Amino acid sequence: MFNFERRFGTGLDEIQREMERYLQHMAQKKPHAVAFSQRYWQPAADVYETEDAVVALFELAGVADGDIDLVVTRTSLTLRGERRESEERTDRRYSVLELPFGPFERVVQLPSPVNSEGASAVFKSGFLEVTMPKASPPGPRRVLVNES
């Protein structure tokens, strides 16, 4: 007759030992020489309401005011721009590299409808403050009924 008996335990034990050896090797590896920031960036923002306005505050340190493009609609605010590098990065050895440079875009949905024509912006000390007056809510409207 045929003997179909197999031992499954020996192969699994060897695989387990190999996995443990691999995990120990990975745990002993050195960390990266440089800690990098996220690849793409968006400026940090605060958005709040007052009784008659919506205000958005953006942190834009190192961004020139000429590199800022701001678009306000009734329900959203779009901020685009670019933080440019001031010097070449040739003869430097970084240990931490977190300051993002390059283009950015940030779209913020506004908590209340605003009057985009009345929006104003002030850029001071690396902060852009955009003040947008709230749109007046539509009031009751009289509808004329015509005879047919």
N, C-alpha and C positions, 0 to 999 in steps of 0.2 A: 504494500500500500504506500501511498504518498504521505509525507509528513509536512504539514503546512504551518508548523509552529514558528513564530518569529518573535524576536525580542525587540520591542520598540523602545524600551527604556534606555539602552546604551546610546543610541543616536541622539536622543533628546538631552541626555546628560552632557554630551560633548558640545552640542549647540549652546546649552546654557553656560558652560564654562567659557566658550568663545565670546559670548555676549558680555559676560562679566568682565573678561579681560579687555574687551573693546571699550566698555563704559568706564573702566578705571583709567584707561589711556586717555579718553576724552576729558575726564575730570581733572587730569594733571596738566592739560594744555594751558599755556599762558593766555591771558586776555589779549585782545587787540592792542597794538601799540598806540593807536589813536582812537579816541571816542568821537564818533561822528554824530551830527545832529540829523534831523529828518531831511530828506532830499529836497522836498518842496516846502515852502513856508507860506504862512498867512500871518499877517499882523494880528496881535491880540486886540480884542475889542470889548468895550462895555456899551450896552445900549439900555437907555432908561427913558421913562416918560415923566414929564411934569404935567401940570394941569392943561397947558396949552401948546406943548411942543414934545417932539421926540428928539433925543440927543444921542449921538453915537460918538464914542471916544476911541481912537485907534492909537496904538503905540507904534511909532514909525522912526525910531532912533536910527540915525545915519542915512535917512532918505532925504534927498533934496526936494524942496517944495516944487521945483519944476518937473520932477519925475512922478508927480501924483496926478492921477486922473480920477475924477469923482463924478458919478452919475446917480441922480436921485429920481426915483419914480414915485408914484402914489403909495406903493406897498413895499418897495425895496431900495436898498442903497448898494451900489457896486463901487468898490475901490480897487483901482489898478495902479501899478507903479513898478519901480525897480530900485533896489538898493545896490549901488555900484561899489566895487572895491576901489579903495583909494591908492593902494600900492600893489606891486607885484608880490607874489608869495614864493619867490624862488629859493632863497637861502635860509629857509626856516624849517625847523623840525618841531612839528606840533605834537602835543600830548593830548590836547582837547581841541576839537574843531567844531564849535556849535553855532557860531554866528553865521546865519544864512545870508547869502548874497544872490542877486539875480532878480528876475521878475516875480511879481506876486499878484494875486487877485483874491478879493474877499467880497462875497455877496452876503448881505444881511437882510433877512426878512424883517420888516418893521412891525411893531406890535399894534400900531394904529395907522390908518391912512393919513398921509401928509400932503401938504401943498408944496410941490417940488419947486415952484417958482419963487417961493419965499425962503428957500434953504440958504444957509450961510455956513462958511467954514473958516476956522482959524487954526493955523499951524504954528505951534510955539513949543520950544524945548523938547522936540521929538514926539509931541502928541498932536494929533489932528482931531479937532472937535467940530462935529457937524451938527448944527441945530436946524431942525425942520419943523415949521409950525404945523400943528394938526389941521387936517382938512375939516372944514365945518360940516357937520353931518347934514345930509339932505333933510330939509324940513318938509312939512306938509305942502302939497302942491294942489292948487285948484285946477280941475280939469273941466273944460267947457264941453257941454254936450250939444252936438249939432242935430238939427232936424234932418231927417232923410227924405 
